Amino acid sequence: MAYNPEQPVFETEVKSSIKLLYGVEDRPKTWWETLFYAWQVTLVDFTPFIWAGAFVSLAGLPDTVIPTMISACFLAMGIGTIIQTTIGNRLPIVQGPSSSVLTAMGGVTAIYGFPAMWGAVLVGGLLETIIGASKILGKIRNFIPPVVTGSVVTAIGFVAAKISITWIFSSTKPLHLLLALIAFLLALILKYKGKGVWSQGFILISVVAVGVVLSTILGQYDWAKVAAAPWFAFPRLFPFKGFDGTSNAFVLIPIAIIGGFTGYIGSMFESLGDYAATCAVSGETYRVKHINKGIAAEGLGCIASGFLGALPVTSYTQNIGIIAATGIASRFITQVAAVMFLLYGLSPKLAMALACIPRSVVGGVFAISASLIMFSGLEVIFSETQSFENNLIAGTTIGAAVMVPFFASTTGAKWVSTMSSFPKMYMNNNVFIAVTVGIVMNLLVNYVLKPKDGQPLKE
């Protein structure tokens, strides 16, 4: 069968109850509205400082690395998002630092050094681009029916919920928890009682009102850090060259490249679920071109990240939550947000102004988006005819995706810590587990174990 990029991934159309204000091809009528919604996107997708800090801890690097890496990550987010929304799958997807890849790269850096890590980033990005361009991933669409994708989207909702809870309790100060509660309640009031931009912009308004204004009044916003940061700083290629005392910007070590690429594998599987979720909440049909072009574009974004000194990028779950919560799926708004990310990267003062917003406030607001992602996944599952097979696939997939990482971080933490980088990364990645378990369960139930007479499995 000839390759058809417009071929739907699913045989049946997946419908969503989310009411869209702006579809993928729509643009707001005014620039101020566009800027407003774009800024809202950047506030929820503002996590490079979290992942940069996590990477530095995993790699055993000094904290002096963090400021440069944060600025580089914002630049990479802007460039990666522009690539994805123009020559990639052209969905309203924000690209940002990948937790899967940075986990693998942290181990590479700790063992083989910084130059080896950058070599692994560049080669991994190139390999991801080739995989996307080769159209290999698009050929597996028959093994990803709606029940599998819906389960993956539901797992993404759990990940988003975990992110929001982590942010809410990033500080256990009673005042910060109170701010999170106020932000959550204000967001609900604006969403359901507000009209027009007050309702659609409930995330931005709540974050600014509580995270900046109220936090300043209560002495929880650090304006001194904002004042100390410069307005503008030129980016540099390979900004960490010479950091370890050598003259190499990067080196190619086969074992380091393999170790780093395990993170890329997890990132690609995670992106397949993110693309499906984005289509589901945007009212778009999930097509083969979205898979192939999306992965190729992510690879190009990762190559750019390596040159800039940023962590590799992937699709961001947070932005799916924004679309689900606001009904704003405009690709143009996402592109404007990408330009804002570039400005954050070029202006340390702007980046610091957002970084000083208490994470608890952002987490309180994002909790609403997380719940909507979760139930949009359930809607996809129920869009298919209910059967014992589908219930088995969905239940096993969601159960494994939620509970395996929970086990790996609690009672099984000691055992998991003895594993090599790839299984350790797999055991802690909800979305990677959801994609692989969902595909395997679908193969087992609907192909390997299906009775020859075509009758369904007996309960």
ABEGO torsion letter per residue (X at the ends): XBBBAABBABABBBBBABBBABBAABBBABAAAAAAAAAAAAAAABAAAAAAAAAAAAAGBBAAAAAAAAAAAAAAAAAAAAAAAAABAGBBBBBBBBAAAAAAAAAAAAAAEAAAAAAAAAAAAAAAAAAAAAGAAAAAAAABBAAAAAAAAAAAAAAAAAAAAAAAAABABAAAAAAAAAAAAAAAAAAAABBEAAAAAAAAAAAAAAAAAAAAAAGABBAAAAAABBABBBBBBGAABGAAGBABABBBBAAAAAAAAAAAAAAAAAAAAAAAAAAAAAGBBBBAAAAAAAAAAAAAAAAAAAAAGBBBBBBBAAAAAAAAAAGBABAAAAAAAAAAAAAAAABAAAAAAAAABBAAAAAAAAAAAAAAAAAAAAAAAAABBBBAAAAAAAAAAAAAAAAAAAAAABAAAAAAAABBAAAAAAAABAAAAAAAAAAAAAAAAAAAABBAAGBBBBX
